[in-house]
């Protein structure tokens, strides 16, 4: 049971480039999330999805896009990368019932130069 | 939206002593308060959570207390061990939506042998 798998683990982008961060979970969770983690700032919710075909903005969605075509996959797209998007990105998933926990992936460290 | 403040930002304790981390939240409608532990190079992992209808919850050496009136909750770790060294995050649900969490900035705990 792999849990939540994120790829790549590390990436360096040039300003203006685009990329997709991949996230897959094999726990049949209906809820999935993307967070970014900046030093001393905790985790900020970028986008989330409550099921295939349904996505919604979190706290810091600008500069990002998501899609959820299957239960398993929730990719995060960065268009026109900017230095402000340098961060560690975490994907998470949960099964929505009261009190359930969110399972996090190992993270993707992205640097925009 | 929900605002979660966490203190202290760093905490150094002698092995065997107790560690206490405190968080405050702003949204009186929040009803779910998880704590996550993040080890170096890994994603956060749930260690304990509490709901608003409970004042205290224990799990072996860790406990969480909640004061809804004052809107603060705390994590207590007793008999600390070197493996407790990590970054700890508190979180609060966004109103009654358990799946949307706002995280504190994190506390780096170091247990000295």
Interface residues (C-beta under 8 A of the other chain):
Chain A: X4 X31 X33 X35 X40 X41 X42 X43 X44 X45 X48 X50 X58 X59 X90 X92 X94 X96 X98 X99 X100 X101 X102 X104 X105 X106 X107
Chain B: X1 X4 X6 X9 X32 X34 X36 X41 X42 X43 X44 X45 X46 X49 X51 X89 X98 X99 X100 X101 X102 X103 X104 X105 X106
